[in-house]
Amino acid sequence: MPTPLVTALRVRFAECDMQGHVFNAHYLMYFDLAHTEALRSASGLTYPELVQVHGVDFVVAESGVRHHAPARYDDLLEIAVTFEEPTTTSLTSRFAITCETNAVASGFLRHVCVDGKTFKKTPWPDAFREVLAPYS
């Protein structure tokens, strides 16, 4: 089982809807934030540094969210990220959001690897695969 990388996030008032719950679209933003932090933890590089060092960038090709229970203003969420083993050109990241061990949401982002300058689809560099290996 892969080792998850975990990011904590406190729900801000502006992220809540009229019912007092986190508005559904914000979960994709939470996934993106946790994905960026997971890549930073795994590689020791910021996202711009990762793009520069490896010469590739990532674009979202698919996403999905399953809602289990509402999160509310000031809840402290933990977002666990694991990675599936990259295919030739895609990477699926899996997310599990909890609040006090209760499942809030789960889902995925599928990124496609593109050349950092031309944005044409390209294979993941071996060095990038090595960075993700402990988490996939």
Phi and psi in radians as a Rosetta constraint file:
Dihedral C 1 N 2 CA 2 C 2 CIRCULARHARMONIC -1.158 0.35
Dihedral N 2 CA 2 C 2 N 3 CIRCULARHARMONIC 2.629 0.35
Dihedral C 2 N 3 CA 3 C 3 CIRCULARHARMONIC -1.385 0.35
Dihedral N 3 CA 3 C 3 N 4 CIRCULARHARMONIC 2.153 0.35
Dihedral C 3 N 4 CA 4 C 4 CIRCULARHARMONIC -1.388 0.35
Dihedral N 4 CA 4 C 4 N 5 CIRCULARHARMONIC 2.625 0.35
Dihedral C 4 N 5 CA 5 C 5 CIRCULARHARMONIC -1.803 0.35
Dihedral N 5 CA 5 C 5 N 6 CIRCULARHARMONIC 2.270 0.35
Dihedral C 5 N 6 CA 6 C 6 CIRCULARHARMONIC -2.033 0.35
Dihedral N 6 CA 6 C 6 N 7 CIRCULARHARMONIC 2.343 0.35
Dihedral C 6 N 7 CA 7 C 7 CIRCULARHARMONIC -2.092 0.35
Dihedral N 7 CA 7 C 7 N 8 CIRCULARHARMONIC 2.346 0.35
Dihedral C 7 N 8 CA 8 C 8 CIRCULARHARMONIC -1.677 0.35
Dihedral N 8 CA 8 C 8 N 9 CIRCULARHARMONIC 2.525 0.35
Dihedral C 8 N 9 CA 9 C 9 CIRCULARHARMONIC -2.580 0.35
Dihedral N 9 CA 9 C 9 N 10 CIRCULARHARMONIC 2.272 0.35
Dihedral C 9 N 10 CA 10 C 10 CIRCULARHARMONIC -1.678 0.35
Dihedral N 10 CA 10 C 10 N 11 CIRCULARHARMONIC 2.247 0.35
Dihedral C 10 N 11 CA 11 C 11 CIRCULARHARMONIC -1.139 0.35
Dihedral N 11 CA 11 C 11 N 12 CIRCULARHARMONIC 2.246 0.35
Dihedral C 11 N 12 CA 12 C 12 CIRCULARHARMONIC -1.639 0.35
Dihedral N 12 CA 12 C 12 N 13 CIRCULARHARMONIC 2.663 0.35
Dihedral C 12 N 13 CA 13 C 13 CIRCULARHARMONIC -0.973 0.35
Dihedral N 13 CA 13 C 13 N 14 CIRCULARHARMONIC -0.722 0.35
Dihedral C 13 N 14 CA 14 C 14 CIRCULARHARMONIC -1.128 0.35
Dihedral N 14 CA 14 C 14 N 15 CIRCULARHARMONIC -0.258 0.35
Dihedral C 14 N 15 CA 15 C 15 CIRCULARHARMONIC -1.546 0.35
Dihedral N 15 CA 15 C 15 N 16 CIRCULARHARMONIC -0.058 0.35
Dihedral C 15 N 16 CA 16 C 16 CIRCULARHARMONIC -1.694 0.35
Dihedral N 16 CA 16 C 16 N 17 CIRCULARHARMONIC 2.579 0.35
Dihedral C 16 N 17 CA 17 C 17 CIRCULARHARMONIC -1.603 0.35
Dihedral N 17 CA 17 C 17 N 18 CIRCULARHARMONIC -3.003 0.35
Dihedral C 17 N 18 CA 18 C 18 CIRCULARHARMONIC -1.166 0.35
Dihedral N 18 CA 18 C 18 N 19 CIRCULARHARMONIC -0.345 0.35
Dihedral C 18 N 19 CA 19 C 19 CIRCULARHARMONIC -1.514 0.35
Dihedral N 19 CA 19 C 19 N 20 CIRCULARHARMONIC -0.042 0.35
Dihedral C 19 N 20 CA 20 C 20 CIRCULARHARMONIC 1.498 0.35
Dihedral N 20 CA 20 C 20 N 21 CIRCULARHARMONIC 0.160 0.35
Dihedral C 20 N 21 CA 21 C 21 CIRCULARHARMONIC -1.781 0.35
Dihedral N 21 CA 21 C 21 N 22 CIRCULARHARMONIC 2.777 0.35
Dihedral C 21 N 22 CA 22 C 22 CIRCULARHARMONIC -1.078 0.35
Dihedral N 22 CA 22 C 22 N 23 CIRCULARHARMONIC 2.236 0.35
Dihedral C 22 N 23 CA 23 C 23 CIRCULARHARMONIC -1.113 0.35
Dihedral N 23 CA 23 C 23 N 24 CIRCULARHARMONIC 2.386 0.35
Dihedral C 23 N 24 CA 24 C 24 CIRCULARHARMONIC -0.936 0.35
Dihedral N 24 CA 24 C 24 N 25 CIRCULARHARMONIC -0.650 0.35
Dihedral C 24 N 25 CA 25 C 25 CIRCULARHARMONIC -1.138 0.35
Dihedral N 25 CA 25 C 25 N 26 CIRCULARHARMONIC -0.402 0.35
Dihedral C 25 N 26 CA 26 C 26 CIRCULARHARMONIC -1.205 0.35
Dihedral N 26 CA 26 C 26 N 27 CIRCULARHARMONIC -0.373 0.35
Dihedral C 26 N 27 CA 27 C 27 CIRCULARHARMONIC -1.115 0.35
Dihedral N 27 CA 27 C 27 N 28 CIRCULARHARMONIC -0.613 0.35
Dihedral C 27 N 28 CA 28 C 28 CIRCULARHARMONIC -1.163 0.35
Dihedral N 28 CA 28 C 28 N 29 CIRCULARHARMONIC -0.625 0.35
Dihedral C 28 N 29 CA 29 C 29 CIRCULARHARMONIC -1.131 0.35
Dihedral N 29 CA 29 C 29 N 30 CIRCULARHARMONIC -0.712 0.35
Dihedral C 29 N 30 CA 30 C 30 CIRCULARHARMONIC -1.080 0.35
Dihedral N 30 CA 30 C 30 N 31 CIRCULARHARMONIC -0.727 0.35
Dihedral C 30 N 31 CA 31 C 31 CIRCULARHARMONIC -1.062 0.35
Dihedral N 31 CA 31 C 31 N 32 CIRCULARHARMONIC -0.778 0.35
Dihedral C 31 N 32 CA 32 C 32 CIRCULARHARMONIC -1.104 0.35
Dihedral N 32 CA 32 C 32 N 33 CIRCULARHARMONIC -0.759 0.35
Dihedral C 32 N 33 CA 33 C 33 CIRCULARHARMONIC -1.070 0.35
Dihedral N 33 CA 33 C 33 N 34 CIRCULARHARMONIC -0.817 0.35
Dihedral C 33 N 34 CA 34 C 34 CIRCULARHARMONIC -1.155 0.35
Dihedral N 34 CA 34 C 34 N 35 CIRCULARHARMONIC -0.623 0.35
Dihedral C 34 N 35 CA 35 C 35 CIRCULARHARMONIC -1.084 0.35
Dihedral N 35 CA 35 C 35 N 36 CIRCULARHARMONIC -0.813 0.35
Dihedral C 35 N 36 CA 36 C 36 CIRCULARHARMONIC -1.075 0.35
Dihedral N 36 CA 36 C 36 N 37 CIRCULARHARMONIC -0.768 0.35
Dihedral C 36 N 37 CA 37 C 37 CIRCULARHARMONIC -1.184 0.35
Dihedral N 37 CA 37 C 37 N 38 CIRCULARHARMONIC -0.629 0.35
Dihedral C 37 N 38 CA 38 C 38 CIRCULARHARMONIC -1.130 0.35
Dihedral N 38 CA 38 C 38 N 39 CIRCULARHARMONIC -0.745 0.35
Dihedral C 38 N 39 CA 39 C 39 CIRCULARHARMONIC -1.116 0.35
Dihedral N 39 CA 39 C 39 N 40 CIRCULARHARMONIC -0.656 0.35
Dihedral C 39 N 40 CA 40 C 40 CIRCULARHARMONIC -1.108 0.35
Dihedral N 40 CA 40 C 40 N 41 CIRCULARHARMONIC -0.796 0.35
Dihedral C 40 N 41 CA 41 C 41 CIRCULARHARMONIC -1.116 0.35
Dihedral N 41 CA 41 C 41 N 42 CIRCULARHARMONIC -0.741 0.35
Dihedral C 41 N 42 CA 42 C 42 CIRCULARHARMONIC -1.219 0.35
Dihedral N 42 CA 42 C 42 N 43 CIRCULARHARMONIC -0.672 0.35
Dihedral C 42 N 43 CA 43 C 43 CIRCULARHARMONIC -1.785 0.35
Dihedral N 43 CA 43 C 43 N 44 CIRCULARHARMONIC -0.368 0.35
Dihedral C 43 N 44 CA 44 C 44 CIRCULARHARMONIC 1.346 0.35
Dihedral N 44 CA 44 C 44 N 45 CIRCULARHARMONIC 0.181 0.35
Dihedral C 44 N 45 CA 45 C 45 CIRCULARHARMONIC -2.094 0.35
Dihedral N 45 CA 45 C 45 N 46 CIRCULARHARMONIC 2.605 0.35
Dihedral C 45 N 46 CA 46 C 46 CIRCULARHARMONIC -1.247 0.35
Dihedral N 46 CA 46 C 46 N 47 CIRCULARHARMONIC 2.901 0.35
Dihedral C 46 N 47 CA 47 C 47 CIRCULARHARMONIC -1.017 0.35
Dihedral N 47 CA 47 C 47 N 48 CIRCULARHARMONIC -0.851 0.35
Dihedral C 47 N 48 CA 48 C 48 CIRCULARHARMONIC -1.048 0.35
Dihedral N 48 CA 48 C 48 N 49 CIRCULARHARMONIC -0.637 0.35
Dihedral C 48 N 49 CA 49 C 49 CIRCULARHARMONIC -1.166 0.35
Dihedral N 49 CA 49 C 49 N 50 CIRCULARHARMONIC -0.702 0.35
Dihedral C 49 N 50 CA 50 C 50 CIRCULARHARMONIC -1.049 0.35
Dihedral N 50 CA 50 C 50 N 51 CIRCULARHARMONIC -0.782 0.35
Dihedral C 50 N 51 CA 51 C 51 CIRCULARHARMONIC -1.095 0.35
Dihedral N 51 CA 51 C 51 N 52 CIRCULARHARMONIC -0.771 0.35
Dihedral C 51 N 52 CA 52 C 52 CIRCULARHARMONIC -1.162 0.35
Dihedral N 52 CA 52 C 52 N 53 CIRCULARHARMONIC -0.795 0.35
Dihedral C 52 N 53 CA 53 C 53 CIRCULARHARMONIC -1.141 0.35
Dihedral N 53 CA 53 C 53 N 54 CIRCULARHARMONIC -0.769 0.35
Dihedral C 53 N 54 CA 54 C 54 CIRCULARHARMONIC -1.623 0.35
Dihedral N 54 CA 54 C 54 N 55 CIRCULARHARMONIC -0.233 0.35
Dihedral C 54 N 55 CA 55 C 55 CIRCULARHARMONIC 1.270 0.35
Dihedral N 55 CA 55 C 55 N 56 CIRCULARHARMONIC 0.252 0.35
Dihedral C 55 N 56 CA 56 C 56 CIRCULARHARMONIC -2.214 0.35
Dihedral N 56 CA 56 C 56 N 57 CIRCULARHARMONIC 2.845 0.35
Dihedral C 56 N 57 CA 57 C 57 CIRCULARHARMONIC -2.296 0.35
Dihedral N 57 CA 57 C 57 N 58 CIRCULARHARMONIC 3.006 0.35
Dihedral C 57 N 58 CA 58 C 58 CIRCULARHARMONIC -2.181 0.35
Dihedral N 58 CA 58 C 58 N 59 CIRCULARHARMONIC 2.397 0.35
Dihedral C 58 N 59 CA 59 C 59 CIRCULARHARMONIC -2.181 0.35
Dihedral N 59 CA 59 C 59 N 60 CIRCULARHARMONIC 2.475 0.35
Dihedral C 59 N 60 CA 60 C 60 CIRCULARHARMONIC -1.319 0.35
Dihedral N 60 CA 60 C 60 N 61 CIRCULARHARMONIC 2.225 0.35
Dihedral C 60 N 61 CA 61 C 61 CIRCULARHARMONIC -1.855 0.35
Dihedral N 61 CA 61 C 61 N 62 CIRCULARHARMONIC -0.441 0.35
Dihedral C 61 N 62 CA 62 C 62 CIRCULARHARMONIC -2.780 0.35
Dihedral N 62 CA 62 C 62 N 63 CIRCULARHARMONIC 2.610 0.35
Dihedral C 62 N 63 CA 63 C 63 CIRCULARHARMONIC -2.609 0.35
Dihedral N 63 CA 63 C 63 N 64 CIRCULARHARMONIC 2.777 0.35
Dihedral C 63 N 64 CA 64 C 64 CIRCULARHARMONIC -2.769 0.35
Dihedral N 64 CA 64 C 64 N 65 CIRCULARHARMONIC 2.541 0.35
Dihedral C 64 N 65 CA 65 C 65 CIRCULARHARMONIC -2.350 0.35
Dihedral N 65 CA 65 C 65 N 66 CIRCULARHARMONIC 2.366 0.35
Dihedral C 65 N 66 CA 66 C 66 CIRCULARHARMONIC -2.065 0.35
Dihedral N 66 CA 66 C 66 N 67 CIRCULARHARMONIC 2.195 0.35
Dihedral C 66 N 67 CA 67 C 67 CIRCULARHARMONIC -1.682 0.35
Dihedral N 67 CA 67 C 67 N 68 CIRCULARHARMONIC 2.228 0.35
Dihedral C 67 N 68 CA 68 C 68 CIRCULARHARMONIC -1.850 0.35
Dihedral N 68 CA 68 C 68 N 69 CIRCULARHARMONIC -0.703 0.35
Dihedral C 68 N 69 CA 69 C 69 CIRCULARHARMONIC -2.744 0.35
Dihedral N 69 CA 69 C 69 N 70 CIRCULARHARMONIC 2.669 0.35
Dihedral C 69 N 70 CA 70 C 70 CIRCULARHARMONIC -1.291 0.35
Dihedral N 70 CA 70 C 70 N 71 CIRCULARHARMONIC 2.558 0.35
Dihedral C 70 N 71 CA 71 C 71 CIRCULARHARMONIC -1.839 0.35
Dihedral N 71 CA 71 C 71 N 72 CIRCULARHARMONIC 2.622 0.35
Dihedral C 71 N 72 CA 72 C 72 CIRCULARHARMONIC -2.234 0.35
Dihedral N 72 CA 72 C 72 N 73 CIRCULARHARMONIC 2.937 0.35
Dihedral C 72 N 73 CA 73 C 73 CIRCULARHARMONIC -0.846 0.35
Dihedral N 73 CA 73 C 73 N 74 CIRCULARHARMONIC 2.334 0.35
Dihedral C 73 N 74 CA 74 C 74 CIRCULARHARMONIC 1.294 0.35
Dihedral N 74 CA 74 C 74 N 75 CIRCULARHARMONIC 0.014 0.35
Dihedral C 74 N 75 CA 75 C 75 CIRCULARHARMONIC -1.106 0.35
Dihedral N 75 CA 75 C 75 N 76 CIRCULARHARMONIC 2.473 0.35
Dihedral C 75 N 76 CA 76 C 76 CIRCULARHARMONIC -1.679 0.35
Dihedral N 76 CA 76 C 76 N 77 CIRCULARHARMONIC 1.973 0.35
Dihedral C 76 N 77 CA 77 C 77 CIRCULARHARMONIC -1.735 0.35
Dihedral N 77 CA 77 C 77 N 78 CIRCULARHARMONIC 2.560 0.35
Dihedral C 77 N 78 CA 78 C 78 CIRCULARHARMONIC -2.003 0.35
Dihedral N 78 CA 78 C 78 N 79 CIRCULARHARMONIC 2.246 0.35
Dihedral C 78 N 79 CA 79 C 79 CIRCULARHARMONIC -2.001 0.35
Dihedral N 79 CA 79 C 79 N 80 CIRCULARHARMONIC 1.896 0.35
Dihedral C 79 N 80 CA 80 C 80 CIRCULARHARMONIC -1.624 0.35
Dihedral N 80 CA 80 C 80 N 81 CIRCULARHARMONIC 2.334 0.35
Dihedral C 80 N 81 CA 81 C 81 CIRCULARHARMONIC -2.121 0.35
Dihedral N 81 CA 81 C 81 N 82 CIRCULARHARMONIC 2.290 0.35
Dihedral C 81 N 82 CA 82 C 82 CIRCULARHARMONIC -2.231 0.35
Dihedral N 82 CA 82 C 82 N 83 CIRCULARHARMONIC 2.762 0.35
Dihedral C 82 N 83 CA 83 C 83 CIRCULARHARMONIC -2.040 0.35
Dihedral N 83 CA 83 C 83 N 84 CIRCULARHARMONIC 2.420 0.35
Dihedral C 83 N 84 CA 84 C 84 CIRCULARHARMONIC -1.357 0.35
Dihedral N 84 CA 84 C 84 N 85 CIRCULARHARMONIC 2.762 0.35
Dihedral C 84 N 85 CA 85 C 85 CIRCULARHARMONIC -1.064 0.35
Dihedral N 85 CA 85 C 85 N 86 CIRCULARHARMONIC 2.269 0.35
Dihedral C 85 N 86 CA 86 C 86 CIRCULARHARMONIC -1.061 0.35
Dihedral N 86 CA 86 C 86 N 87 CIRCULARHARMONIC 2.482 0.35
Dihedral C 86 N 87 CA 87 C 87 CIRCULARHARMONIC -1.419 0.35
Dihedral N 87 CA 87 C 87 N 88 CIRCULARHARMONIC -2.918 0.35
Dihedral C 87 N 88 CA 88 C 88 CIRCULARHARMONIC -0.981 0.35
Dihedral N 88 CA 88 C 88 N 89 CIRCULARHARMONIC -0.790 0.35
Dihedral C 88 N 89 CA 89 C 89 CIRCULARHARMONIC -2.257 0.35
Dihedral N 89 CA 89 C 89 N 90 CIRCULARHARMONIC 0.002 0.35
Dihedral C 89 N 90 CA 90 C 90 CIRCULARHARMONIC -2.176 0.35
Dihedral N 90 CA 90 C 90 N 91 CIRCULARHARMONIC 2.778 0.35
Dihedral C 90 N 91 CA 91 C 91 CIRCULARHARMONIC -2.427 0.35
Dihedral N 91 CA 91 C 91 N 92 CIRCULARHARMONIC 2.193 0.35
Dihedral C 91 N 92 CA 92 C 92 CIRCULARHARMONIC -1.835 0.35
Dihedral N 92 CA 92 C 92 N 93 CIRCULARHARMONIC 2.176 0.35
Dihedral C 92 N 93 CA 93 C 93 CIRCULARHARMONIC -1.845 0.35
Dihedral N 93 CA 93 C 93 N 94 CIRCULARHARMONIC 2.344 0.35
Dihedral C 93 N 94 CA 94 C 94 CIRCULARHARMONIC -1.891 0.35
Dihedral N 94 CA 94 C 94 N 95 CIRCULARHARMONIC 2.444 0.35
Dihedral C 94 N 95 CA 95 C 95 CIRCULARHARMONIC -2.212 0.35
Dihedral N 95 CA 95 C 95 N 96 CIRCULARHARMONIC 2.464 0.35
Dihedral C 95 N 96 CA 96 C 96 CIRCULARHARMONIC -2.331 0.35
Dihedral N 96 CA 96 C 96 N 97 CIRCULARHARMONIC 2.028 0.35
Dihedral C 96 N 97 CA 97 C 97 CIRCULARHARMONIC -1.791 0.35
Dihedral N 97 CA 97 C 97 N 98 CIRCULARHARMONIC 2.237 0.35
Dihedral C 97 N 98 CA 98 C 98 CIRCULARHARMONIC -2.225 0.35
Dihedral N 98 CA 98 C 98 N 99 CIRCULARHARMONIC 2.761 0.35
Dihedral C 98 N 99 CA 99 C 99 CIRCULARHARMONIC -2.361 0.35
Dihedral N 99 CA 99 C 99 N 100 CIRCULARHARMONIC 2.003 0.35
Dihedral C 99 N 100 CA 100 C 100 CIRCULARHARMONIC 0.907 0.35
Dihedral N 100 CA 100 C 100 N 101 CIRCULARHARMONIC 0.817 0.35
Dihedral C 100 N 101 CA 101 C 101 CIRCULARHARMONIC 1.223 0.35
Dihedral N 101 CA 101 C 101 N 102 CIRCULARHARMONIC -0.022 0.35
Dihedral C 101 N 102 CA 102 C 102 CIRCULARHARMONIC -1.550 0.35
Dihedral N 102 CA 102 C 102 N 103 CIRCULARHARMONIC 2.337 0.35
Dihedral C 102 N 103 CA 103 C 103 CIRCULARHARMONIC -1.165 0.35
Dihedral N 103 CA 103 C 103 N 104 CIRCULARHARMONIC 2.226 0.35
Dihedral C 103 N 104 CA 104 C 104 CIRCULARHARMONIC -1.861 0.35
Dihedral N 104 CA 104 C 104 N 105 CIRCULARHARMONIC -0.871 0.35
Dihedral C 104 N 105 CA 105 C 105 CIRCULARHARMONIC -2.745 0.35
Dihedral N 105 CA 105 C 105 N 106 CIRCULARHARMONIC 2.752 0.35
Dihedral C 105 N 106 CA 106 C 106 CIRCULARHARMONIC -2.498 0.35
Dihedral N 106 CA 106 C 106 N 107 CIRCULARHARMONIC 2.818 0.35
Dihedral C 106 N 107 CA 107 C 107 CIRCULARHARMONIC 3.009 0.35
Dihedral N 107 CA 107 C 107 N 108 CIRCULARHARMONIC -2.857 0.35
Dihedral C 107 N 108 CA 108 C 108 CIRCULARHARMONIC -2.635 0.35
Dihedral N 108 CA 108 C 108 N 109 CIRCULARHARMONIC 2.772 0.35
Dihedral C 108 N 109 CA 109 C 109 CIRCULARHARMONIC -2.235 0.35
Dihedral N 109 CA 109 C 109 N 110 CIRCULARHARMONIC 2.343 0.35
Dihedral C 109 N 110 CA 110 C 110 CIRCULARHARMONIC -1.958 0.35
Dihedral N 110 CA 110 C 110 N 111 CIRCULARHARMONIC 2.047 0.35
Dihedral C 110 N 111 CA 111 C 111 CIRCULARHARMONIC -1.800 0.35
Dihedral N 111 CA 111 C 111 N 112 CIRCULARHARMONIC 2.563 0.35
Dihedral C 111 N 112 CA 112 C 112 CIRCULARHARMONIC -1.888 0.35
Dihedral N 112 CA 112 C 112 N 113 CIRCULARHARMONIC 2.405 0.35
Dihedral C 112 N 113 CA 113 C 113 CIRCULARHARMONIC -1.422 0.35
Dihedral N 113 CA 113 C 113 N 114 CIRCULARHARMONIC 2.252 0.35
Dihedral C 113 N 114 CA 114 C 114 CIRCULARHARMONIC -2.255 0.35
Dihedral N 114 CA 114 C 114 N 115 CIRCULARHARMONIC 2.701 0.35
Dihedral C 114 N 115 CA 115 C 115 CIRCULARHARMONIC -1.057 0.35
Dihedral N 115 CA 115 C 115 N 116 CIRCULARHARMONIC 2.343 0.35
Dihedral C 115 N 116 CA 116 C 116 CIRCULARHARMONIC -1.113 0.35
Dihedral N 116 CA 116 C 116 N 117 CIRCULARHARMONIC -0.311 0.35
Dihedral C 116 N 117 CA 117 C 117 CIRCULARHARMONIC -1.878 0.35
Dihedral N 117 CA 117 C 117 N 118 CIRCULARHARMONIC -0.752 0.35
Dihedral C 117 N 118 CA 118 C 118 CIRCULARHARMONIC -1.644 0.35
Dihedral N 118 CA 118 C 118 N 119 CIRCULARHARMONIC -0.310 0.35
Dihedral C 118 N 119 CA 119 C 119 CIRCULARHARMONIC 1.076 0.35
Dihedral N 119 CA 119 C 119 N 120 CIRCULARHARMONIC 0.434 0.35
Dihedral C 119 N 120 CA 120 C 120 CIRCULARHARMONIC -1.551 0.35
Dihedral N 120 CA 120 C 120 N 121 CIRCULARHARMONIC 2.506 0.35
Dihedral C 120 N 121 CA 121 C 121 CIRCULARHARMONIC -0.980 0.35
Dihedral N 121 CA 121 C 121 N 122 CIRCULARHARMONIC 2.404 0.35
Dihedral C 121 N 122 CA 122 C 122 CIRCULARHARMONIC -2.607 0.35
Dihedral N 122 CA 122 C 122 N 123 CIRCULARHARMONIC 2.713 0.35
Dihedral C 122 N 123 CA 123 C 123 CIRCULARHARMONIC -1.178 0.35
Dihedral N 123 CA 123 C 123 N 124 CIRCULARHARMONIC 2.638 0.35
Dihedral C 123 N 124 CA 124 C 124 CIRCULARHARMONIC -1.141 0.35
Dihedral N 124 CA 124 C 124 N 125 CIRCULARHARMONIC 2.358 0.35
Dihedral C 124 N 125 CA 125 C 125 CIRCULARHARMONIC -1.150 0.35
Dihedral N 125 CA 125 C 125 N 126 CIRCULARHARMONIC 2.571 0.35
Dihedral C 125 N 126 CA 126 C 126 CIRCULARHARMONIC -0.998 0.35
Dihedral N 126 CA 126 C 126 N 127 CIRCULARHARMONIC -0.675 0.35
Dihedral C 126 N 127 CA 127 C 127 CIRCULARHARMONIC -1.094 0.35
Dihedral N 127 CA 127 C 127 N 128 CIRCULARHARMONIC -0.617 0.35
Dihedral C 127 N 128 CA 128 C 128 CIRCULARHARMONIC -1.199 0.35
Dihedral N 128 CA 128 C 128 N 129 CIRCULARHARMONIC -0.727 0.35
Dihedral C 128 N 129 CA 129 C 129 CIRCULARHARMONIC -1.032 0.35
Dihedral N 129 CA 129 C 129 N 130 CIRCULARHARMONIC -0.701 0.35
Dihedral C 129 N 130 CA 130 C 130 CIRCULARHARMONIC -1.125 0.35
Dihedral N 130 CA 130 C 130 N 131 CIRCULARHARMONIC -0.650 0.35
Dihedral C 130 N 131 CA 131 C 131 CIRCULARHARMONIC -1.081 0.35
Dihedral N 131 CA 131 C 131 N 132 CIRCULARHARMONIC -0.680 0.35
Dihedral C 131 N 132 CA 132 C 132 CIRCULARHARMONIC -1.488 0.35
Dihedral N 132 CA 132 C 132 N 133 CIRCULARHARMONIC -0.293 0.35
Dihedral C 132 N 133 CA 133 C 133 CIRCULARHARMONIC -0.869 0.35
Dihedral N 133 CA 133 C 133 N 134 CIRCULARHARMONIC -0.773 0.35
Dihedral C 133 N 134 CA 134 C 134 CIRCULARHARMONIC -1.163 0.35
Dihedral N 134 CA 134 C 134 N 135 CIRCULARHARMONIC -0.275 0.35
Dihedral C 134 N 135 CA 135 C 135 CIRCULARHARMONIC -1.939 0.35
Dihedral N 135 CA 135 C 135 N 136 CIRCULARHARMONIC 0.159 0.35
